[in-house]
Amino acid sequence: MTVIPLGGDARSYIAAARVLREGQNPVEVQLERFLPEAEAEIPVYLYPPFLALLLLPLAQLPYPTALALWMILVGVTTLVLIIVLQRLVPWYVAFCGVLFFLPTWQSLWLGQINALIAVLLTLALLACLQHQDVRAGVALAIGALLKITPGLSLLVLAVHQRWRGLVAAAVTGLIVVVGSLLLTTIDVWYTGSLYAATSTWTSPLLLSWTAILRQQPGSVATVGPLVVTAIMLLVSLLRMRQISPAMGFAVSIILPLLIAGVVWHYSAVTVLPALAVLWQHNGRARLLALVTWAMISLIGGVFQPIMLTLCWLVCCWPELLGSEA
């Protein structure tokens, strides 16, 4: 049986930071050359350069030390996720929802940043509900600079005319990009972000509808992903005008897991804030959130996009769940 090495994705982040330190672009080089002491395959770096820039201090350290420090940070972030989710659901739900969720432990084992993305999405959701739009915009901007997909939640601010939040997001992004030009170039930002947003890297283990369709024969592989993405984006945008900001955030959190090109089983950690929104709504929504959580954790596979699609539908049309409790 093949065992995934500890910190598999963390190696990619650390190697990408070393590439930036040498003035090169992480998406244009073989990362193994910059982290030979890992003595293992290093996954492709599929993120904008911001994450690698944040890890530049670790790039100066010996690999075992850098890996250990990053894994500790990932563990702490996972605990922080419990704390922020507890502001949406009872503490025991947040505790069990995070620590008994298999994708949480998969992300932790790989040194993934999914828990950090979930924390930022939860903070943005809470800030939006409290009409603290600037905080929401800043959190979403940082999330989008790290992993692109949280930027979809900016649609909620736009639809509900939270202009201060959008301005805060734009200013945050501008400050980060301009400030980073002391360490990298605008071309690295452009190519890295474009690669992260448009990657068509395939694997039978990818679980979004677009990734699944890309593995089908004939024109389905080329036309199918575009059609599904366009339809789900359009429906989400139109329905956000009719539903509450909380449900809008749930829609925007679930949507990337259905249409993004690269979605693994452990990517489902980022859906926990959306499941918390459903948990708040009423008994039916709570049952759906619980079943979705259990199906993803215990079975996974194609059941992940199926259950998440059902959650997306009822978040777009919350009247299907009945009155809010």
N, C-alpha and C positions, 0 to 999 in steps of 0.2 A: 504494500500500500504506500502511495506517495504522500509524504507529509510536507505541507507548505512550511518553508523555513520561517522562524521567528523574525518579525520585522521585515517581511518581504517588500512591502511598499515603502517602508522607512528608508531602505537602501536607495530606492529611486530618488527620494527627496534629498538625502545627504549627497548622493552623487551629483544631482542637478545643482546643488549649492556649490559644489567644488567646480563644476563646469562654469558657473557664473563667475566664480572667483578668478578663473583663468581667462575671463573675457569672451567666452564662447556661449553658444545658444544650446540649451539642454535638448531641444528637439532635433538638433542637427548632428549630434555626435553619438558615438557608442559609449554609453554610461559606464560600462565595465572598465574602460581604460582609466577612469578617474576614481575608481574604488576597487582596485585589484585585491586589496586585503580582505574583501568580503568573501572571495572565493566562491561566489554563487552567481546565478543569473540575476540581472537587475531589471525589473520591469520598466517599460516605457514610461517616461514622465509625461502625464496627460493633463497638466495644469498650466495656468498662466505663471509667469516667473515670480509672482509675489511670494508664494510659499518657499521657493528656493532662496529668495532674498532674505526671508526671515530666518532661514536656517544657516546663513553664512557663518554665524559664530560657531555652530557645530562643525562646519566644514574645516575649521582650524584644528579640531581635536582629533586624536586617534579614533579610528572607526569604532572599536568596542565602547569607548567612553561616549562618543556621540550617539550611538545606537541606544545605549542604556538611558541616557538623559532624555532622548526623544520618547522612548517607551514609557518613562515615568510621566512625562508631560501628557501623553495620550491617556494614561490611566487617570491622572488628575482631572483632565477634561471630561472623561466619562463620569466621574463623580459629580462634577459641576453640572452636567446634564441632568442628573437626578434632582439637584437643587433647584434649577430653573424650571423644570417640568412640574415640580411640586407647587408652583404658583398657578398652575392650570388644573391639576388633579390632586386628589388626596395623596399624602406622602407615601403610603403603602403601594398605591398604584404606580407612582413615579419610580419607586425603588424596584418593585418587581418588573415593571415594564422595561426598565433599562437592563437590570442585572440578570433577568431570566430570559432575555431575548438573544437568540443565537447570533444574529448579525453583530450585536455589540461585542461579543467575544471574538468573532472573526476579525472585526475591525481592529480590536485591541491587539490581537496576535500579530496582525500584519503591520501594525503601526500606522494605520490609516487616519485621515483627518475627518472622517465622517462625524465623529462625536462633536468636534469643534464646529462643523457646519450646522449640526442640529442645535447646538447651543446658540449660535448666532441667529438662526431662524426663530428659535423660541424667544430670544430677547427682542427681536424685531416685532414679532407677533404681540408680545406683551406691551411693548412701547406703543404700537399702533392702537391697541385696545384702550390704552390710557391717554390717547391723543398726544403722545410725546413723539411727534412725527420726525423730529430731527434725529432722535436716538434710533428710531426705526430705520431711517435712511442710511445712517452711518453703519449700523449692523449689517444691513443688506449689501452695502457697497463693499465692506470688508469681506463678506462671504462670497460675493461675485468675483472679487479680485483673487480669491483663493481657489474657487472651483466653478466659476461661470454660472452654474444653475441657480444659485440663490437670487441672481438678478431677475429671474422671472417673477419673484414676489414684488418687485418694484411696480408691476402692473396693478397690484392692489392699491398702492398709493396713488397711481395715476388715475385709475377708474374712480376712486373716491375723492379725487381732487385734493390730495394731501401734498400740495405743492412744496411746502417747506421740507418735507421728507425727501422729495425728489431732488431739490436743490442741495440738501445736505449730502445725499448720495453722490451727486455729481461733483461737489466740492471735495468730498473725501477721496473719490477716485482720482481726481486731478492732483490733489496734494500727494497721494501715494506715488502715482506714476512720475510726476515731475521730480519729487524728492529722490526717487530711485535712480534717476538718470545719472546721479553721481557714481553709481555702482554698475549700471547696465545701460543699454541703449533702447531707443524707441522701437527699433526693428525687432529686438528680442521680445518686447511686449506684444508687438503686432503678430509676429509669427507664432509665438507661444500661445497667445489667446485664440488665434484663428485655428491652430492645430487642436487645442482643447475643445473648441466648439464644433469642429467639423470632422473630427476623427472618425473613420469608418473601420477601425480595427475590429476584427471579428473573432469570436470564440463561441463554441457551443454552450458555454457557461453564462453568457450574457443574457439578461432577463428582461430587457425592455421590449416593447412591441416592435420598435424599429430594428433592434438588433436581431430579434427572432425572424422578422420578415427578410432581412438581408441574407439570411441563410437558406432562403427558399429558392427554388429553381426559376429560371426565366425572368420575365419582366417584373414579376412580383418583387424580386430582390431590389430592383432599382426604383420602381414606381411606388410600391407599397409603403416604404418608410416616409416618403414625401407626403403622400396622401394622408396617412394616419397623423403625422405631425401637424399638417395644415389644419385638418378637421379638429383635432383636439385643442390646438392653440386657439382657433377661432371660437369654438364653443366655450372654452374657458373664459376668454375675454368678454364675450357677450353675456355670459351668466354672472360674471363678477359685478355687473351693473345692477343685478337683481338681488344679490345676497349680501349678507353682513360681511364686514371686513374679516371677522374670524373665519368664516367659511371660505372667503376669498383666499385667505392665507393657506388654508388647508388644501384648496384646489391647486394653488401655485407650488406648494410643497410636494404634492403627490405627482403632479404633471411631469416633472423631469424624470422621475423613475419609470415613466411609461414611454417617453419619447426620446430621451437622451441616447446617444449612440453607444455609450459604455456604461452599463449598469450591472453590477455583480450582486450576488445574494446579500453580501454585507453592506451594500449601499442603502439597504432598507433602514439602517439606523436613522437616516435623515427624515424618515416618515413619522417618527415618534411624536413630534409636535402636532402634526395633522391628526393623528389618532387621539391625542389629548383633546383637541378641539371637538372631535366626535364624541368622546367620552363625556364632555360637558353637556352635550346637546339634550339628549333624553335617553330613555331606556333602550329603544331600538338601536339608536346610534352607538350606544355603549356596547351592546351585543355585537354589532358589526365590527367595531374597533377591536373587541376582544378576539373574535373569530379570525379577523385578518392578522392580528398579532400572532395568534397561535399557529395559523396555517403557514405564515412566512417562516416562523421559527422552527416548527416541527417537520414541515414537508418541503416548502420552498419550490424550486423549479418553476414550471409554468403557472403554478398556483399563485406565485407572487404577483405577476402582472394582472392575473384574473381578479384577485381580491382587491388589488389597488385600483383597478378600473371600476369596480363596484363602489369603492369608497369615493373615487373621483366623481362618479355619477350622482351619488346622493349628496355630496357636497355642492355640486352644481345645482341640484334640485332638492334642497333640504326638506321641501314639503312632502317628499316621498317618505320621510322619517316620521311625519306627524309633527305636532306642536312642540316647540322647545320647552323643556321642563324648567 
